[in-house]
Amino acid sequence: MITKNLAKAVEDIGFTYVEGSGSDKSHAYAIYGDYLVTVYEESGKKIAYFNFRFPESEENDLKKYDMSESFSADLEYYSVCDYYIDEDGMRVYCNGNIPDFLKLIDRCITLLKDNDIRGVEYCSKCGNKFGSRKPKKVTDGKENHLMCEHCALETVEEVANRINESNDEAATGSKAILFSTLFSLVGAFLYFVLYYWLSPAMSESGLNEIRYIFCVAGFITSMLAYFGYVFFCKKANAFTYVTVSINALLFTAIGQYIGIVFEFIAKEGFSLSALSNKHFWLVHLRNTIPADLATSFAEYNYSATFWKMLVISLCFAAVGSAIFLLSLRDKSVKKPETVEIETISIK
């Protein structure tokens, strides 16, 4: 995006703006000061991208360091909040006003020329000189690059491969669902381990109430459900949200219930044959106690304890799912990749 005021300001100094969706302007570009410069706005910051070839070498690493040191002294004056000098160009982020931003563009051009950085006469990918050949302006997203015909076609192929990889990733959704479920089972098993082995030991030490910390296993279960899914599919979609959320909550509930049941077996000395008694399973869900079990359950309300810990565990699972899914959503919110090639003349 580029606002009307910025578009008008850079248009006055020779930039051409590119229309985006609807009536919005996507970005502006120009051969400015012997470099291809792209201007756009993102997250409230004005961004200028200077395209050039900066091959990696020991000599260039030193030059890059000298440029960075020289430019860093001007950051506050030009309201620069961030900048990067890479092998494909320089990006500067400005949170100042439009006049400051225009001055910043001129300062960057001076910096590049003072350091003998090659401009529009050379391909920004292979570094070869264009000579009599007309260069291709390759628009990748909001940024423009000057390339020879071979590098331009190669870039189009690379983007097509990235799109195909993205489609292949979407096709792995069934595996992602399966592994999310299997990883969630590990979370449910964690409850069994905590309640069957650790809880009795804590009770003997007089630390019975501390076992509420076991509810954190709900968060761990949501984490396992998430990582089981993104191991195969790293793009957020409806299946991601549904699968991770349901697995996290379902297996947290199952794990909490199984944990409480086996905790009772471990503490009260019940034999595993008690598992065949349907009343034994119900007594943890409601206060319906068979006569032959009444004495064992008289001292402790297992039903109330189960529901209390279940609610806490589900809260941990819900919060965990929200945190992980929102982080994945932020990484996945990207506009479809598009590359446009245009032959231009350098005056």
C-alpha positions in Angstrom: 0.0 0.0 0.0 1.0 3.6 -0.6 -1.2 6.5 0.6 -2.3 9.2 -1.7 -0.1 11.9 -0.1 3.1 9.8 -0.4 2.2 8.7 -3.9 1.8 12.4 -4.9 5.0 13.4 -3.2 7.2 10.7 -5.0 5.3 11.3 -8.2 6.5 14.9 -8.1 10.1 13.7 -8.1 9.6 11.3 -11.0 8.2 8.1 -9.5 5.5 6.1 -11.2 2.9 4.4 -8.9 1.4 1.0 -9.5 -2.3 0.4 -9.0 -3.2 -2.3 -6.4 -6.6 -3.8 -5.7 -9.5 -1.5 -6.4 -8.4 2.1 -6.3 -5.5 1.5 -3.9 -2.0 2.2 -5.0 0.4 -0.8 -4.4 3.8 0.9 -4.6 5.8 3.5 -6.6 9.1 3.0 -8.4 11.6 5.0 -10.5 15.1 4.9 -11.9 16.3 7.5 -9.4 19.9 8.5 -9.0 21.1 5.6 -11.2 19.3 3.0 -9.0 15.9 1.3 -9.2 14.0 2.5 -6.1 10.7 1.1 -4.9 8.6 3.0 -2.3 5.6 1.6 -0.4 4.1 1.6 3.1 3.5 -1.2 5.5 2.4 -1.3 9.2 2.5 2.5 9.4 6.1 2.7 8.1 7.4 4.2 4.9 9.7 1.8 3.1 12.3 2.4 0.4 14.0 -0.5 -1.4 17.1 0.2 -3.5 17.8 -2.6 -5.9 21.4 -3.5 -6.7 23.8 -6.4 -6.8 26.0 -6.8 -3.7 27.8 -10.2 -4.1 29.0 -11.9 -0.9 32.8 -11.7 -0.4 35.2 -10.6 2.3 35.8 -7.3 0.5 32.1 -6.6 0.2 31.5 -7.7 3.8 33.9 -4.9 4.9 32.2 -2.4 2.5 28.8 -3.4 3.9 30.1 -2.9 7.4 31.5 0.6 6.5 28.2 1.5 4.8 26.3 0.4 7.9 28.6 2.4 10.2 28.3 5.5 8.1 24.5 5.3 7.8 23.9 4.5 11.4 24.9 8.0 12.4 22.0 9.4 10.4 19.2 7.1 11.7 17.7 9.5 14.2 18.0 12.5 11.9 16.0 10.8 9.1 13.6 8.9 11.5 14.9 5.5 10.4 13.5 2.8 12.6 15.3 -0.1 10.8 17.4 -0.9 7.7 19.0 -3.9 6.0 21.8 -4.1 3.5 21.6 -7.4 1.7 23.2 -8.9 -1.5 20.0 -7.9 -3.5 19.8 -4.3 -2.2 19.0 -2.0 0.7 15.8 -1.6 2.6 15.1 1.3 4.9 12.1 1.8 7.2 11.1 5.3 8.2 8.4 6.3 10.7 8.9 10.1 10.0 7.0 12.5 7.8 7.0 12.6 4.0 9.7 15.4 3.7 12.0 13.4 6.0 11.4 10.3 3.9 12.2 12.1 0.7 15.5 13.4 2.2 16.2 9.8 3.4 15.9 8.5 -0.2 18.5 11.1 -1.4 20.8 10.2 1.6 20.7 6.6 0.6 21.5 7.3 -3.0 24.5 9.4 -1.9 25.6 6.5 0.4 25.4 4.0 -2.4 27.4 6.2 -4.8 30.0 7.0 -2.3 30.6 3.3 -1.8 30.7 2.6 -5.6 27.7 0.3 -5.5 26.8 -0.7 -9.1 23.3 0.5 -10.2 21.0 0.0 -13.1 23.6 -1.0 -15.6 24.0 -4.4 -14.0 21.6 -7.3 -13.3 20.7 -7.4 -9.6 20.8 -11.2 -9.6 23.8 -12.4 -11.7 25.7 -9.2 -11.6 26.4 -9.1 -15.4 26.3 -5.9 -17.3 23.2 -5.3 -19.5 25.1 -3.7 -22.4 22.9 -3.2 -25.4 20.2 -5.5 -24.0 17.2 -3.9 -22.4 16.7 -5.0 -18.8 13.6 -6.6 -17.3 11.8 -5.0 -14.4 10.7 -7.9 -12.2 8.0 -7.0 -9.7 7.9 -9.5 -6.9 5.2 -8.5 -4.5 5.8 -4.8 -3.8 9.4 -4.6 -4.7 11.0 -4.2 -8.1 14.3 -5.7 -9.4 16.3 -5.1 -12.6 17.4 -8.4 -14.2 18.6 -9.8 -17.4 16.1 -12.0 -19.3 17.6 -15.2 -18.1 17.5 -14.2 -14.4 14.0 -12.9 -14.9 12.7 -16.2 -16.3 14.6 -18.0 -13.5 12.8 -15.9 -10.9 9.4 -16.7 -12.4 10.3 -20.4 -12.2 11.4 -20.1 -8.6 8.1 -18.4 -7.6 6.1 -21.1 -9.5 8.0 -23.8 -7.5 7.2 -22.0 -4.2 3.6 -22.0 -5.1 3.7 -25.7 -6.0 5.4 -26.5 -2.7 2.6 -24.6 -1.0 0.0 -26.7 -2.8 1.9 -29.9 -1.9 2.0 -28.8 1.7 -1.8 -28.4 1.7 -2.2 -31.9 0.3 -0.5 -33.3 3.5 -3.5 -32.2 5.6 -4.6 -35.8 6.2 -1.2 -36.7 7.6 -1.2 -33.5 9.7 -4.6 -34.5 11.3 -3.3 -38.0 12.0 -0.1 -36.9 13.7 -1.9 -34.2 15.6 -4.2 -36.9 17.0 -1.2 -39.2 17.8 0.7 -36.4 19.5 -2.4 -35.5 21.5 -2.5 -39.1 22.8 0.9 -38.5 24.3 -0.6 -35.6 26.2 -3.4 -37.8 27.5 -0.8 -40.4 28.6 1.1 -37.7 30.4 -2.0 -37.3 32.7 -1.9 -41.1 33.4 1.8 -40.8 34.4 1.3 -37.8 36.6 -1.7 -39.2 38.5 -0.8 -42.9 38.7 2.9 -42.5 39.8 3.5 -38.9 40.9 0.3 -38.0 42.8 0.5 -40.9 45.3 4.1 -39.9 46.2 3.0 -36.3 46.7 0.1 -37.4 48.9 2.5 -39.4 51.1 4.6 -36.2 51.5 1.6 -34.1 52.4 1.6 -32.2 49.1 -1.7 -33.4 47.9 -3.1 -30.0 47.0 -0.1 -29.1 44.9 -1.3 -31.7 42.3 -3.5 -29.0 40.8 -0.3 -28.1 38.9 -1.0 -31.3 36.9 -3.6 -29.3 35.0 -0.8 -27.6 33.1 -0.7 -30.9 31.2 -3.7 -29.4 29.3 -1.3 -26.7 27.9 1.2 -29.4 27.0 -1.5 -31.4 25.3 -2.4 -28.4 23.1 1.2 -27.9 22.3 1.6 -31.5 21.2 -1.6 -31.3 19.1 -0.2 -28.1 17.4 3.3 -29.4 16.7 1.9 -32.8 15.5 -0.1 -30.8 12.9 2.5 -28.3 11.8 5.1 -31.1 11.4 3.3 -31.8 8.1 1.4 -28.7 7.3 2.6 -25.2 8.3 -0.3 -23.2 6.8 -3.2 -22.1 8.9 -6.6 -23.1 7.5 -10.0 -24.2 8.8 -8.8 -27.8 9.2 -5.9 -26.5 11.3 -8.1 -24.6 13.7 -10.6 -27.4 14.1 -8.1 -30.2 14.4 -5.8 -28.6 16.9 -8.6 -27.2 19.0 -10.7 -30.4 19.1 -7.6 -32.7 19.8 -6.3 -30.4 22.5 -9.6 -30.2 24.4 -10.8 -33.8 23.7 -7.5 -35.5 24.8 -7.1 -33.1 27.7 -10.6 -34.2 29.0 -9.8 -37.9 28.3 -6.4 -37.6 30.0 -7.8 -35.8 33.0 -10.5 -38.5 33.5 -8.1 -41.4 33.0 -5.7 -39.7 35.4 -8.3 -39.3 38.2 -9.4 -42.9 37.7 -6.0 -44.4 38.0 -5.0 -42.1 40.8 -7.9 -43.6 42.8 -6.6 -47.1 42.0 -3.1 -46.2 43.0 -4.1 -44.5 46.3 -6.9 -46.8 47.5 -5.3 -50.1 46.5 -8.0 -51.2 44.1 -7.1 -54.0 41.8 -7.3 -53.5 38.1 -10.3 -55.8 38.0 -12.3 -52.9 39.4 -12.1 -51.4 35.9 -14.7 -54.0 34.8 -17.2 -52.5 37.2 -19.3 -49.8 35.4 -20.1 -48.1 38.7 -16.4 -47.6 39.2 -16.2 -45.4 36.1 -19.3 -43.4 36.9 -18.4 -42.6 40.5 -15.7 -40.2 39.3 -18.3 -38.3 37.2 -21.2 -38.1 39.7 -21.9 -38.8 43.3 -23.5 -42.2 42.7 -21.6 -44.6 45.0 -22.4 -48.3 45.0 -22.8 -49.8 48.5 -19.8 -52.0 48.2 -17.6 -48.9 47.4 -19.2 -46.5 49.9 -16.6 -46.9 52.6 -13.8 -46.3 50.2 -15.3 -43.1 48.8 -16.7 -41.7 52.0 -13.6 -39.7 52.9 -13.1 -37.9 49.6 -15.4 -36.4 47.0 -13.8 -37.6 43.8 -16.5 -36.3 41.5 -16.1 -32.7 42.7 -12.4 -33.0 42.4 -12.6 -34.4 38.9 -14.8 -31.6 37.6 -12.8 -28.9 39.2 -9.5 -30.1 37.7 -11.2 -30.8 34.4 -12.3 -27.2 34.0 -8.8 -25.9 34.9 -7.1 -28.3 32.5 -9.5 -27.4 29.7 -8.7 -23.7 30.3 -5.0 -24.4 30.0 -5.7 -26.4 26.8 -7.9 -23.6 25.3 -5.3 -20.9 26.1 -2.5 -23.0 24.7 -4.5 -23.7 21.5 -5.3 -20.0 21.0 -1.6 -19.0 21.5 -0.2 -21.5 19.1 -2.9 -21.1 16.4 -2.7 -17.3 16.5 1.1 -17.5 16.0 0.6 -19.8 13.1 -2.1 -17.5 11.6 0.3 -14.5 11.8 2.9 -16.5 9.9 0.4 -17.7 7.3 -1.3 -14.4 6.5 0.5 -13.6 3.3 -0.8 -12.4 0.0 -0.5 -14.7 -3.0 2.9 -14.5 -4.6 2.8 -12.8 -8.0 5.7 -11.9 -10.3 5.4 -9.5 -13.2 8.0 -8.9 -15.9 8.3 -5.7 -17.9 11.0 -4.6 -20.4 12.1 -1.1 -19.7 14.6 1.4 -21.0 17.2 3.0 -18.8 17.8 6.6 -19.7 
